[in-house]
Amino acid sequence: MIPARYAASRFPAKLMQDLSGKPVIQRTYEAAVRTNLFDDVFVVTDSEAIFKVITDIGGKALMSIKEHECGSDRIAEAVEHMDVDIIVNVQGDEPFTDRKSLESVLEVFKDDPELEIDLASLMVKITDEEEINNPNTVKVIVDNRNFALYFSRSVIPHPRAVSDKTVYYKHKGIYAFRKNALMDFQRLPMLSLEATEKIEAIRYLEYGKKIKMVKTTASGIEIDTPEDLKKAKAAWK
C-alpha cells in the first residue's frame, strides 16, 4: 500500500512533481511493483489527479473515503475488508525503494513464532551532523533486540557524552504491519507524544505495540522539499 496525499506542508503537490519524465508517485509505484514481493500493490489517495496517473498506466489505485491525518489511517481504511495478513506501507515520496530493504522488513515475521512483532520498519545509520540535527529527519533509538524505544525529531540520544559507541539512526518510512495492529491504530485516539512530535509510529509505542527495527544501508532519497527533488533528479540520471 502506497499512501499518497496530495497536500504536503513542506512541499505541496510533491508527488505530482516530475522526476525524469514521470511523476514522483508513478516512480514509487513502479519501484514497488518491480520488487515482485507482493500479491498486490495499490496507491491509496485523496487526489483524483494521483488516481488518474496510476490508473492511466494500468496500475491499481483506491480513493480514500474519509479525510486522514496520516498514512496508517489511510491504509487501514483501504484494507479493512481485505483478506490479508501482512501489509507493507511504502511512502509515496520514496521513488528509490529497493527490493532488498523491503525483503529485510518482511523477513522478521518469518521468525516470530510467538507473534511478538506487531510491525517492522527500517532504520539507517547517519553520521552527517546536519542531518542528525535536522527536525525533518526522524531519529529512532532501540533496545538490545532492535525493538524501537522511541522516535523523535530531536537528537536522540542526546550527545551529553559522545563516544565511539554513540550511533544515530534515521527512521525510514517503510512499515510492515500485522493487519490487527493496523486496525487497532485506526481505532485508537492520538495521544500527547504523537501530537507533539507529529510522528505516527509513536502511537503504536504509546499503546504498547512492538516495533521491530531492521538496519539497512539503503538510504535512498525521500522527497520532502524542492531541494530533495533536485537531488533525486541528479541521482536518477
N, C-alpha and C positions, 0 to 999 in steps of 0.2 A: 504494500500500500504506500502510495506517494501522496501525502497531503500537500495540496497546492493552493495556498491562499493568495488572492490577487494583491490585496493591500499589504504593505510592509512599512513599518515606521521609519526604518533607516534607508530603505531603497524601494519606493513604491513601484509596483509592476515589474519587479526584478525577474520574475520567472518568465516573462514575455520578452526580455531583452535578447538581442541577437548574440549568439555565440558561434562565430564562424559559420554563418549561413542557416542556423536553426535556433529557435527559441531555447532558452536555458531548460525549461521544463521538458521539452522534447528530448534534449540531450540526456537528461537524467532518466527519463522513461526508457529510452533506448539502451542506456547503460545497464539498467536493472534487468531488462529483458535479456540482454546479451549474456548475462551470467548463467542462464539456464538452470537456476537453482529453484525456481518457484513454479507451482502449479498454475498460478495466475498472477499478473501484475496489473494493478489499477492505479490510475490517478484519481484522487478524491478532491474535488474542488468546489469553490463557491463562485467560480467565474465561467461564464459562457464562452469567453474567448479562449481560456485554457482548455475547457472541454472540447471545443472545436479543433484546436491544434492537435490534440491527441486522437480524436476520432477520425479526423481527416487523413491520418496516416495509417488507419486501420487498428489503432490502439484501443484500449479499454479505459473508459473514464466514467465516473459517477458524480452526479451533482449532489452536494450536501443539501439536506432539507432545512436544517437549523443553522443558526449562527454559532460559531465555535471560537473559543479563546485560544485553543492550541491544537496541535496535530493529533494528539492522542484522542481527544474528544471527537474530532472529525472522523478518524479511522474507526473508533468504537461504533459510531452511528452506522457506518458503512458495512461493518462485518457482523452486526448484531444477529442477523438471521442467516448468516453463512455457516456452513458446517466445516469449520476449520479448527486446527489445533494451535499452530504457531503462526503468528502474524508478524511480518517484518515491516518496520517503518523506515523508509528511505526518504530523507528530506528532499524536497523539490529543488533546492538550490545546491545539490551535490552532483554535478554532471560527471565528476571523476570517480564516482562509485565503482569499486572493483570487486571481482568475484572472491578474491582471497579474503578480504575483510568480512564480507557477508558470510562466507563459509565458516569463518572462525567464530562468529556470533552464534550461528545455528548449531555448531558442534557441541556447545556446552549443554544443550538439552539432551544429547545422546548419552551423557554420563551423569545423569541426575535421577537415580532410581527412587529417591525419596521425594521427588518433585519439590525440592527445596527452592529452586530458582523460579522466581516469578517473571523476571525479564532479564535480558542481557543487553549489553551495549559496549561501545568501543571507546578506548582512550589511547592517546598518542603522546609520547614524551615530548615536552617542549623545553627549549633551553634559551630561546630568544627573550631577553629581559622585557622588551616592549610588548611582546605577546603575552608574557606571564602577567604583566600589569594591566593589560587591556581588558576593560569590563565586558567587551563584546566576546571575549574568549572565556567560555565556561570551563572552570577547573574542577577536578574531582580528586578526592582522597579516598583511599581504600584500606581495608583491613588486610591481615596477612594471608587471606584466601582470595583476595581481589574482589570482595564484596564492597560495594560503594558505602562509604560512611557519610559523605556529604558532597554536594555540588555548590559552587559559588562563582560569582563574577569577581569576587575579591581574590586576593592572592592567598591560596591555601596550599600547603601550610604557610603560616606567617613566618617570614625569614628573620626571626629574632636571633637565631644562632645557626647560620648557614654552614653546612659542612659538605664533604664529598658525597654524603649519603642523601642529601636533600634532592628530591626529584619532584618535578612538576608534570602533571598530566592534564592535557586538554581533553575535554569530553567531545567526542564526535557524535553528531545527531543521528545515529543509526541505532534502532532498537529492534529486538525480537521479543515479543510478548507471548505468554500463555494467554489464551483468549479470556479466561476468567479474570486474570489480573487487569486486563484492559477494560473489561466491562465494569469491574469494581471502580476503576479510575473514573469512569464516566459518572458513576452514581455518587461518588464521594465529593463533598464540597472542598473548595480550595481553603487551605489553612494559611497561617500567618507567614511562615517561612517562604512558601512558594509565592505568595502575594508580594513579598518584599523583594525576592531575587528575580522573579519572573522566569523561573526555570521549572518546567513541568515535571521533570524527573524527581524533584523534591517531594511532590505529592505522594509518590509511591513510598518514599522513605518515611514520611510523616505518618503514614498509615501502616507501617511495619512490613512493607513488601521488601523482598530481597532482590537486589540488582547485581548480577554478576558482570564485572567489567573485564573486558578482554583487551590485552595490549595489541596494538598494531603499529606498523611503521608507515602505513599509507596515509599520509596527512591530507593529500588532495587539496582542493581549494573550495571553500564554502563561499558562495556569493552573497555577502551581506551588504556590501557597499559598492558604489561605482568603481572604486579602486580595485576591489576584488575581481570585478568583471574584466578590468584591463589585464590583471594577472592571469585570469582564466583564458582570455583570448591569446595571450602570449604563450601560455603553456600548451594550448590546443594546437597551435602551429608547430 
